[in-house]
């Protein structure tokens, strides 16, 4: 509304406009309602929300964030990033920082971090952070919007379950070893001759026992990795010798399925420092899956070469098997997960092999990824710096 004045400055009227703001007002009320609901929900669930301006290194966080860390990172003179790093527990500081940098540099990698902190009062917590990173047209990270919550209790429960599995697996190994010995003695005729029917029954017992041994060994390896008791013992690794050993180990399976197996090792690949046990587990799991999920007369190729910059050794296992459904890509390295297209057709499998392989690779400074198309095979890649495995 504006006044209308005459030539003498006297008020003679008003000029005004009117606008219906009902819809705008309703939207503001709905927004306020949703905001309050969101704040109450996150507060009840003890979930912290935050916004990190990566370009200016400024952080905006809520009161739950302050409760989780026991401090306010908003106005720290070191900047939000350095302030956050100072809270990280020494046990996981380097790994967490490396993981965050990889997320920021790789637009395809989801922002999902799990890490341990020490609060100013000395309390140790395990937090999880999930965020969305906003980038410019060149992929440079600009901002991150995320949430944090305390998963200490869940991790303690998971740790207790892992300890139980480890203990139970150890106890199971002795009776299974006894079954194996006696089955082999009977099959070899050490206790007298057997008829064909008896041999068939014993062979079934021996095969079933071997399957149980493999499951128990996988459970033990996983539990040791999760408990941090599977430490590296690095030595110089010769890939030609390793691949020949692995081929001999799987030769019976390759022959049984009439699979075409090729090993291509670039002669320029140097020997690297690595733990032979870990390298063996990686090769065994990748080749075992390739053999298991490739139909008769298919092809499996193991290749080892350097990347373009000659800074990393790339191990690749390619098969012509059933492939992985695209909708399940993000779950393929999860514990106990098996793709839906193989569960019914291939009854054997624990869903632990790829999980264990990724755990080993991630913890020892490597990277693992895959390319796959359902019904058209898969290729799994493992990369390590030419300097070798990181000690754990």
Beta strands, then each sheet from edge to edge (+ up, - down):
strand 1: 2-5
strand 2: 11-15
strand 3: 48-53
strand 4: 58-61
strand 5: 111-118
strand 6: 124-135
strand 7: 141-150
strand 8: 234-237
strand 9: 260-265
strand 10: 272-275
strand 11: 299-306
strand 12: 312-319
strand 13: 367-372
strand 14: 378-385
sheet 1: 1+ 2-
sheet 2: 4+ 3- 7+ 6- 5+
sheet 3: 8+ 10-
sheet 4: 9+ 11+ 12- 14+ 13-
end
